[in-house]
Amino acid sequence: NAGVTQTPKFQVLKTGQSMTLQCAQDMNHNSMYWYRQDPGMGLRLIYYSASEGTTDKGEVPNGYNVSRLNKREFSLRLESAAPSQTSVYFCASSEKSGGFNEQFFGPGTRLTVL
Amino acid sequence: DAKTTQPNSMESNEEEPVHLPCNHSTISGTDYIHWYRQLPSQGPEYVIHGLTSNVNNRMASLAIAEDRKSSTLILHRATLRDAAVYYCILRVGYTPLVFGKGTRLSVIA
């Protein structure tokens, strides 16, 4: 099993450009999550999908959109990138969203917006 | 949201036990205590979790105070590979995990 995979690993954008970060999991998990991590900080939740067909905002959703394409895939889109969105983005999945649930994280995408 | 307080950093010698503290004085009765760690340049990984009783697994032990207002993650013999940021997290109801800044553990050879 590959676990949680993310593409791309690195990306440099200019202000105003758009891009989509891709995430896929092969563990048949119901719930998926997108976090961002700024230097020296903990992870902050952007959006999550408790199950296929549902999405909810997290702590910092402004400037982002998400799509739960199917049970395996959860994408994060930046419509008009800003320097404040320079960060490392992590995707995660878990069997379900409540109670005890181990979350499995991908390796991250390092995004720089110039 | 229930919050946790952890020291910013700690240091340990290799092959010695490490006790990482976490205060969570506003914990509610149904909150699970989760610990994750993040190795350099990687995503976080699960370490251990508990509700009321002490817990052991192959990675670590979790000691939970009787009043549940604090807990301690115990690494029995620290290795260089245990150098990481350790996050103590409370699960509030059915909301996703909320990460704080964690404790940066340095292990000295």
Boltz contact constraints between the chains, C-beta under 6 A:
constraints:
  - contact:
      token1: [A, 33]
      token2: [B, 96]
      max_distance: 6.0
  - contact:
      token1: [A, 42]
      token2: [B, 99]
      max_distance: 6.0
  - contact:
      token1: [A, 42]
      token2: [B, 100]
      max_distance: 6.0
  - contact:
      token1: [A, 42]
      token2: [B, 101]
      max_distance: 6.0
  - contact:
      token1: [A, 42]
      token2: [B, 102]
      max_distance: 6.0
  - contact:
      token1: [A, 43]
      token2: [B, 99]
      max_distance: 6.0
  - contact:
      token1: [A, 45]
      token2: [B, 96]
      max_distance: 6.0
  - contact:
      token1: [A, 48]
      token2: [B, 96]
      max_distance: 6.0
  - contact:
      token1: [A, 90]
      token2: [B, 43]
      max_distance: 6.0
  - contact:
      token1: [A, 98]
      token2: [B, 94]
      max_distance: 6.0
  - contact:
      token1: [A, 100]
      token2: [B, 32]
      max_distance: 6.0
  - contact:
      token1: [A, 100]
      token2: [B, 49]
      max_distance: 6.0
  - contact:
      token1: [A, 102]
      token2: [B, 46]
      max_distance: 6.0
  - contact:
      token1: [A, 105]
      token2: [B, 43]
      max_distance: 6.0
  - contact:
      token1: [A, 105]
      token2: [B, 44]
      max_distance: 6.0
  - contact:
      token1: [A, 106]
      token2: [B, 43]
      max_distance: 6.0
  - contact:
      token1: [A, 107]
      token2: [B, 43]
      max_distance: 6.0
  - contact:
      token1: [A, 108]
      token2: [B, 43]
      max_distance: 6.0
